[in-house]
Amino acid sequence: MSYKLCPLNYACEECMFDRVMRNETAAMIRRPGIDAALAADLASIDSSSPLIDGSLFYHRSHCWVKVINPDEVKVGINGILARLIYGIKTVVLPKEGEALLRDQFFAHIIQEKHIVPLVFPVSGIITAVNSDLLKTPDILRKDYGENGWLVTVKPDNLENDLRTLVFGSSAIEWYRSKDRSISEAIHAVYSVSGSELGPTMQDGGELMLNPSESLTPDQYYKILEVLTKPE
């Protein structure tokens, strides 16, 4: 379609046409000419991978924890955050041997337009950092569940820290809730500008594979706040 008339003022979540078109998500995400709000929503969908990894514990901020053994855990970022980051210039990680406390900032993702602080999910000593991130930081976004891990840690009190994380069915429910909230927050941002344009809009804009490309720092951090907000 070269021109689209929307009677719902681009409230895509209420549109039957949108629901039908979502059956072609894999093709559409590479097709130019989709309006910004819909493109942002499509970019947040990754049907090729499972919702969560059942072997991981999830911090209610950005990170996951994988227990290797009682004296070692691995830490990485979750899939929701991975879909919000784009154009990573570098990842600032702590040093080996550094002692850190749970819930303090321990690393930063430096993007072209934004900086994302990461919250430490357990207390302990850093035993290793992922040096591959220094060479190719984009693997943090593309392979966040495996090769994109951040650090390994010798925990101080693993049993106690794991009680503060979500796991299993609770993690699935939490993850779905956050994924939905992030999608709604992104739509809300675009609805502000969309309302100024009125109910009609010509297609043909460049497809955005990630909403962070077009958000201001204030808008971007408001969306991150949704991710970290307690339920």
N, C-alpha and C positions, 0 to 999 in steps of 0.2 A: 504494500500500500504506500502510495506517495503522500497521502493526506489522511488524517484521522480525526473524526469528530467524536468526542467523548461526552456523553450526557451525565457522567458520574464525576466530572471534574478530576479525572485520573485517580479515583479511589479504586485502585486495581484489585484490592482484596475483596471488593464487593462485585466484581465484574465477571459475568459468566464467560464472556469472550476470553478474558485473561486466563480463566481456569482451563479452557480448552487449549489455548496456546501453550500452556505450561507443559503439555504432553510432549512438546518438541523442545524442551529446555536445552538439550545437548546441542541442537543445531542453532538455536536462537542466540546462544551466548557468544557465538562467533559471527553473528550476522549484524552488519551495521544498520542503523536506522531505527533502533529501539529507543524510546524516550528514556531520559536519565533515571527516573524513579524506577521504572520496570527493569532497566539494565542493572541497577544497583541491587535489586532484589534477586535477580537471576544470578548475579555474581556471588551471592551468599549461599547458593544452593550447590551442594556437592554430593550428588546421589551416587557417585562412583565409590565412595568410601563409607564405612559404617558410621553411625551417629557418634558413638564413643568407643574407646577400647576398654573392654571389660576387665583388663588386667591393671588398669590405671586408677589412681585416686586423683580427684580433682579439687583444687583450691578454688574458692568462690571468687577468685579474681581472674588471673590469666593462665595459671600454670597447672600442669599435671605432675604427678609423682609416680614413678615405677619402682617397686621394691625389688632390688636385685638379691639382697640378703639382709639379715638384721643389721648389718654394719654398713650397708651401702644402698643408696637410692639414686635414681636418675631423675632429673627435672627438665621439663620442656614446656612449650606453650600449647594451649588447647586450640581446637580447630576453629572456634568462633573468632578468636583473635587473629589467627593465621589468615582468615579471609578479610580482615580489616586492614592488614598492613600491606604496603605496596611501595616499590621503589626504595628498598632497604639499602642504605649506604654503608652502614656498619652496625655491629652489635657489640656493645660495651659489656664485658663480663667481669666478674670478680676474679681475684687472683687465687691460685691454689694455696691452700693453707689458711685462707681467711675464714674467720669464725663469724657466722651470721645468725640472726634471730628470726624466727618465724614472723611473717607479716611486715618485715622491713623491705625497702627497695634494695635490690641486689644487682640489677642489670638494666640496661636501656637499649631499646631498638631505635636507631637513628634512621629516619626516613628522609626523603627529599623535602617533605613539607612538615613532618611531625616527629615528635619524640615520644616513645611509649615507655614508661617505667614499668618494670616487672617486680612483682611482690614475691618474696621468698616463702614457699609453702611449708617448710620445716626448719627447725633450728639445727645447726650443725656446722661442720667444717668442710669447706670445698676441697675435694680430693682430685678433681680433674675438670678441665673446661674443654669445650668442643672447639678445637683449633680450626676445624674446617669452616666454621662460621666466620672466622676472620678473613679467609680466602674467598669464600663464596657465601656471603650472608643470605642470599635469596633462598638457600635451601631451608631456612627457618620457615619460610612461607610455603614452599612447595612440598617439603617432606618433614613437617613438624612432628610427626609421630614416631619417626625412626632416626634418620640421619641428622635431623634438625634439633636434636636434644641440646640443652644448654650446658648443664654442669652435672657432675656426680657429687654426692654429699655423704659424709659420715654423720648420721643423725645423732643428736644428743639424747633425745627421748622419742624414739620412733613411734612407739605404741600410743603415747599421749598425742603426738602430732597427727597421727592418722585419724584419730577421733574427730578432729576438726575439719576433715576433708569429706567429700562425698564420693560414694562408690556404688557400683552395681545399679540396681533399679532406681535408687535415689539420685544417682548421677544422671541417669537417662532423663528422669523427670526434670531435674534442674537444668540440664543441657537444652532440652526442648524449650523450656520456659525462657532461657536466656537468648536462644536463637530467635525465638519469636519476638522478644522484646527489642533485640537489636534491629531486626527487620522493620519493626514498627517505628523505631527511632529514626532509621534512615529515611523511611517514607515521610515521616513528619518533617524532616529537614527539607526534603524536596518539595513538599506540599506548600511550604511557605513561599518559595519562588514560583511554584506552579500556579498558585492562586492569583498572582499578579498578572499572569498571562491570559487568564480567562479559560473557558471550557474548550476552546479549540486550539490546536497546535500542529504545525507542520512537522512531519517526521523528516529524518535525513541527518540528524546529528551524529557525531562520532560515538560509537559504543564505548561505554566505560566499563572495564572489567573489574574495577574496584572503586567504591565510593570515596575512598580517601583522596583520590586524585582531584576531586572538585570541592571538597569541604574546607572551610576555614578552620584554623586551629581550635577556635571556640566550639564550632560545630562538631569537630572530630572528638574532642575531649568530652563533650556532653554524651556522645555515643559510648565512649569508653566508660563513663560513669555508670551507664546502664549495665554494662558488663560486670562492674565491680560492686554494684549496689546490692546489699543484703536482701534476701527474699523474706 
